[in-house]
């Protein structure tokens, strides 16, 4: 007898399972995203629950640092058939898996874009990871990389979608560069921003940059483990690990956010409380 958590396909380091937001092809040797899909049928669901409250049908979402589509699939469900998701991923093998997951779920309203995002048009070096080895694939940083596979780099201002309502940015230390390349988009559409900020040496400058664009910032620290996960798995293999993010709301938008507001660039995430589910 099979269970809902059994893989449909298992080939080497790759597995395919039906997960919370659809079919997901993942690398079982990836320490966080792949491991989470394998055990729980989801990744960072506590983030997705927040996104579901903020994103409306028909809206346009940018998923910058999409990985294999963990959030892309959720975004596609939230915006529906009249919305649009643009998903950016620079790691070629990971991008190919992103495309596979979009195709497996028939998501015609998702654009997949093989590119790094930054201040301007150009090229970026992406270090190579052996996908057959145990790695944190989502933790690969392009910052200061002198060599690797050359991939296109582009500013979000060049994407050309008819609107932009929400931008998720998870780019391992390049968040400021992505925002700098999206200032026209941000000024025109005033999207909500969800930005990773887990690097102490870059935190103050990033906070100051986004505040300068007219945003209110809130810490959002979701645990990786969700006790109500899709596979109903009781064991927590991630312990107290949290993702360190900021939810950024245009100052002119009158909504109340449950969470501690960031009041200055020197504010530190460790003084905020994690979201537990």
C-alpha positions as CSV (number, residue, x, y, z in Angstrom):
1,X,0.0,0.0,0.0
2,X,1.4,3.4,-1.0
3,X,1.0,6.6,1.0
4,X,0.6,10.2,-0.3
5,X,4.3,10.9,0.5
6,X,5.6,8.1,-1.8
7,X,7.4,9.4,-4.9
8,X,5.8,8.8,-8.3
9,X,9.3,8.8,-9.9
10,X,12.6,8.2,-8.2
11,X,15.8,8.3,-10.3
12,X,19.1,8.9,-8.7
13,X,19.0,12.2,-6.8
14,X,15.7,13.2,-8.3
15,X,12.2,12.5,-7.1
16,X,8.8,13.5,-8.2
17,X,5.9,13.8,-5.7
18,X,2.5,15.4,-5.6
19,X,2.8,18.1,-3.0
20,X,0.7,20.9,-1.5
21,X,0.7,23.1,-4.6
22,X,1.0,20.5,-7.2
23,X,3.6,18.2,-8.8
24,X,7.2,18.9,-7.7
25,X,10.4,17.5,-9.2
26,X,13.2,18.1,-6.6
27,X,16.7,17.0,-5.7
28,X,16.6,14.8,-2.6
29,X,20.2,15.8,-1.8
30,X,19.3,19.5,-1.4
31,X,19.6,20.2,2.3
32,X,16.6,22.5,2.7
33,X,14.2,22.8,-0.3
34,X,14.6,19.3,-1.5
35,X,14.6,17.8,1.9
36,X,11.5,19.7,2.9
37,X,9.5,18.6,-0.1
38,X,10.7,15.0,0.4
39,X,9.6,14.9,4.1
40,X,6.7,17.4,4.2
41,X,5.4,17.9,0.7
42,X,6.0,21.6,1.0
43,X,8.7,24.2,1.6
44,X,8.4,27.2,3.9
45,X,4.6,27.0,4.0
46,X,4.4,29.6,6.8
47,X,5.7,32.1,4.2
48,X,3.1,31.0,1.7
49,X,0.3,31.4,4.3
50,X,1.4,35.1,4.6
51,X,1.6,35.5,0.8
52,X,-2.0,34.1,0.5
53,X,-3.3,36.9,2.6
54,X,-1.6,39.6,0.6
55,X,-1.8,38.5,-3.1
56,X,-5.1,38.7,-4.9
57,X,-6.4,37.0,-8.1
58,X,-5.4,38.7,-11.2
59,X,-2.2,40.3,-9.8
60,X,1.3,40.1,-11.1
61,X,4.1,38.6,-8.9
62,X,7.9,38.6,-9.4
63,X,9.6,35.6,-7.8
64,X,13.3,36.6,-7.8
65,X,15.5,33.7,-6.8
66,X,12.8,31.1,-7.6
67,X,14.9,28.0,-7.1
68,X,12.8,25.0,-8.4
69,X,9.6,26.9,-8.0
70,X,8.7,26.2,-4.3
71,X,7.0,29.6,-4.1
72,X,6.3,30.0,-7.8
73,X,3.7,27.2,-7.7
74,X,2.0,28.9,-4.7
75,X,2.1,32.3,-6.3
76,X,0.5,30.8,-9.5
77,X,-2.4,29.5,-7.4
78,X,-2.9,32.8,-5.6
79,X,-3.0,35.0,-8.8
80,X,-5.1,32.5,-10.7
81,X,-5.7,32.2,-14.5
82,X,-5.9,36.0,-14.9
83,X,-2.8,36.8,-13.0
84,X,0.9,36.5,-13.9
85,X,4.0,35.2,-12.2
86,X,7.5,36.0,-13.5
87,X,10.1,33.6,-12.0
88,X,13.8,34.3,-12.2
89,X,16.5,31.7,-11.5
90,X,20.2,31.9,-12.5
91,X,21.4,28.4,-11.7
92,X,21.0,26.5,-15.0
93,X,20.2,23.0,-13.6
94,X,17.9,24.5,-11.0
95,X,16.2,26.6,-13.6
96,X,15.6,23.5,-15.7
97,X,13.8,21.9,-12.7
98,X,11.8,25.1,-12.3
99,X,10.7,24.9,-15.9
100,X,9.8,21.2,-15.4
101,X,7.6,22.0,-12.4
102,X,5.9,24.8,-14.2
103,X,5.2,22.4,-17.2
104,X,4.1,19.5,-15.0
105,X,1.4,21.7,-13.5
106,X,0.3,23.3,-16.8
107,X,1.0,26.8,-15.6
108,X,0.7,28.9,-18.7
109,X,0.6,32.1,-16.7
110,X,4.1,31.7,-15.4
111,X,7.1,33.2,-17.2
112,X,10.3,31.4,-16.3
113,X,13.4,33.5,-16.9
114,X,17.0,32.2,-16.8
115,X,18.8,35.2,-15.4
116,X,20.3,36.8,-12.4
117,X,18.7,40.1,-11.4
118,X,20.7,43.2,-10.6
119,X,21.3,46.9,-11.3
120,X,21.7,46.6,-15.1
121,X,22.0,44.5,-18.2
122,X,25.1,42.3,-18.4
123,X,26.4,38.9,-17.4
124,X,26.9,37.2,-14.0
125,X,29.1,34.3,-13.0
126,X,27.2,31.4,-11.3
127,X,29.5,29.0,-9.4
128,X,28.8,25.4,-10.2
129,X,27.4,22.9,-7.7
130,X,27.4,19.1,-8.3
131,X,23.7,18.4,-8.0
132,X,24.5,14.7,-7.2
133,X,26.2,15.8,-4.0
134,X,24.7,17.0,-0.7
135,X,24.4,20.8,-0.9
136,X,22.3,23.8,0.1
137,X,21.4,24.6,-3.5
138,X,19.3,27.7,-2.5
139,X,22.3,29.1,-0.5
140,X,24.5,29.6,-3.5
141,X,25.7,33.2,-3.6
142,X,26.8,35.1,-6.7
143,X,28.4,37.9,-4.7
144,X,32.0,38.4,-5.8
145,X,32.1,35.2,-7.8
146,X,35.2,35.5,-10.1
147,X,34.3,32.4,-12.2
148,X,31.5,30.0,-13.0
149,X,28.9,29.7,-15.8
150,X,28.2,33.0,-17.4
151,X,24.4,33.8,-17.4
152,X,22.4,36.9,-18.3
153,X,21.9,39.5,-15.7
154,X,19.0,42.0,-15.9
155,X,17.2,44.7,-13.9
156,X,13.6,44.1,-13.0
157,X,12.8,47.4,-14.7
158,X,13.4,45.6,-18.0
159,X,10.9,42.8,-17.5
160,X,8.0,44.5,-19.2
161,X,5.0,43.1,-17.5
162,X,1.8,45.2,-17.6
163,X,1.8,45.6,-13.8
164,X,3.6,44.5,-10.7
165,X,1.9,44.0,-7.3
166,X,4.3,41.8,-5.3
167,X,8.0,41.1,-5.4
168,X,9.7,38.3,-3.5
169,X,13.5,38.6,-3.4
170,X,15.7,35.8,-2.1
171,X,19.1,36.2,-3.8
172,X,21.8,35.4,-1.1
173,X,23.2,38.9,-0.5
174,X,22.3,40.6,-3.7
175,X,19.1,42.1,-2.5
176,X,20.2,45.7,-2.7
177,X,21.3,45.3,-6.3
178,X,18.0,43.8,-7.2
179,X,16.1,46.6,-5.6
180,X,18.3,49.2,-7.3
181,X,17.4,47.6,-10.7
182,X,13.7,47.8,-9.9
183,X,13.4,51.4,-8.7
184,X,11.3,52.5,-11.7
185,X,9.0,49.5,-11.3
186,X,8.7,50.2,-7.5
187,X,8.0,53.9,-8.1
188,X,5.3,53.2,-10.7
189,X,3.5,50.2,-9.3
190,X,4.3,50.4,-5.5
191,X,4.3,46.6,-5.1
192,X,4.6,44.9,-1.7
193,X,8.2,43.6,-1.2
194,X,9.2,40.4,0.6
195,X,13.0,40.6,1.0
196,X,15.4,38.2,2.7
197,X,17.7,40.0,5.1
198,X,19.9,37.5,7.0
199,X,23.4,39.0,6.4
200,X,24.4,41.2,9.3
201,X,27.0,43.1,7.3
202,X,24.4,44.2,4.7
203,X,21.3,44.6,6.9
204,X,21.5,48.3,7.8
205,X,22.1,49.4,4.2
206,X,19.3,47.3,2.9
207,X,16.8,48.6,5.5
208,X,17.8,52.2,4.8
209,X,17.5,51.6,1.0
210,X,14.0,50.3,1.2
211,X,12.9,52.9,3.8
212,X,14.1,55.5,1.4
213,X,11.7,54.3,-1.2
214,X,8.8,55.1,1.1
215,X,8.1,51.7,2.7
216,X,7.2,50.5,6.2
217,X,9.2,47.4,7.0
218,X,8.3,44.5,9.3
219,X,10.4,41.5,10.4
220,X,8.9,38.1,9.3
221,X,10.7,35.1,10.7
222,X,8.8,31.9,9.7
223,X,10.1,28.5,10.9
224,X,10.9,26.1,8.2
225,X,9.0,23.3,9.9
226,X,5.2,23.5,9.7
227,X,3.4,21.2,12.2
228,X,0.4,21.1,9.8
229,X,2.5,20.0,6.8
230,X,1.0,18.4,3.7
231,X,2.3,14.9,4.5
232,X,1.3,15.1,8.2
233,X,4.9,14.3,9.3
234,X,5.4,14.9,13.0
235,X,9.2,14.8,13.1
236,X,10.8,18.3,12.9
237,X,14.1,17.8,11.2
238,X,14.7,21.6,10.9
239,X,14.5,22.4,14.6
240,X,14.2,26.1,15.3
241,X,15.6,27.3,12.0
242,X,13.9,30.4,10.7
243,X,14.0,32.3,7.4
244,X,14.9,36.0,8.1
245,X,12.8,38.2,5.9
246,X,11.3,41.7,5.8
247,X,7.7,42.4,4.6
248,X,7.8,45.8,3.1
249,X,4.5,47.8,2.6
250,X,4.2,51.1,0.8
251,X,3.6,53.9,3.4
252,X,0.5,55.1,1.5
253,X,-1.2,51.6,1.8
254,X,-3.4,51.6,4.9
255,X,-3.2,48.0,6.1
256,X,-2.3,46.7,9.5
257,X,0.5,44.1,9.7
258,X,0.9,41.6,12.5
259,X,4.5,41.8,13.4
260,X,7.2,44.1,14.8
261,X,7.9,47.1,12.7
262,X,11.5,47.9,11.8
263,X,12.1,51.4,13.1
264,X,15.7,52.1,12.1
265,X,18.5,50.7,10.0
266,X,20.2,49.4,13.1
267,X,17.2,47.2,14.0
268,X,18.2,43.6,14.3
269,X,16.0,40.6,13.5
270,X,17.0,38.7,16.7
271,X,14.8,41.1,18.7
272,X,11.7,39.9,16.8
273,X,9.7,36.8,17.5
274,X,9.6,33.8,15.1
275,X,6.4,32.7,13.4
276,X,5.6,29.2,14.5
277,X,3.0,26.9,12.9
